[in-house]
């Protein structure tokens, strides 16, 4: 799993704001977008990058963003965070800032 480009993130965000992690149909979802071709291209790419699961023909389910963040950024996994708390160390601010930039499609410093 990896971060996705901004145009794909915008499709994910729109789908997530309407359907959350519930199963949805392409028949219904495609009407949320002006350009049907971009919607279907994004759907294909999101599936390749494992941000979405194909349940059956024409039916999909989004992966929860929290799960994506922990899979894409292993240093933020619960186990690692739990260990850092036990060691009384926090995640460096630079890591959190860069993660925030990546989520929003911005470049880190």
KAGIWO-V365138 format. One record per residue. D_CENTER is the distance of its C-alpha to the mean C-alpha in Angstrom with 2 decimals. Layout:
d_center=(D_CENTER/D_CENTER)
This chain:
d_center=(9.38/8.80/7.33/7.56/10.42/10.85/12.20/9.29/7.02/10.10/10.26/6.92/8.27/11.64/11.04/9.42/12.40/14.79/13.89/11.59/11.23/14.66/15.76/16.49/18.75/18.40/21.83/20.72/17.27/18.80/21.05/18.37/18.42/21.48/20.95/20.52/20.43/17.33/15.61/16.76/15.97/12.29/12.35/14.08/11.90/8.62/11.01/12.41/9.36/8.83/5.55/8.50/11.99/15.22/17.55/20.53/21.68/20.06/18.02/14.30/12.01/8.28/6.95/6.99/4.72/7.97/8.19/5.31/7.11/10.30/9.96/9.13/11.66/14.46/16.79/14.94/15.34/17.53/20.44/20.42/20.09/22.83/25.00/24.68/25.72/28.63/29.62/29.34/27.10/24.03/20.97/22.28/21.53/20.82/17.88/16.40/17.25/15.76/12.41/12.62/13.70/10.92/8.26/10.82/11.72/15.03/17.19/18.31/22.01)
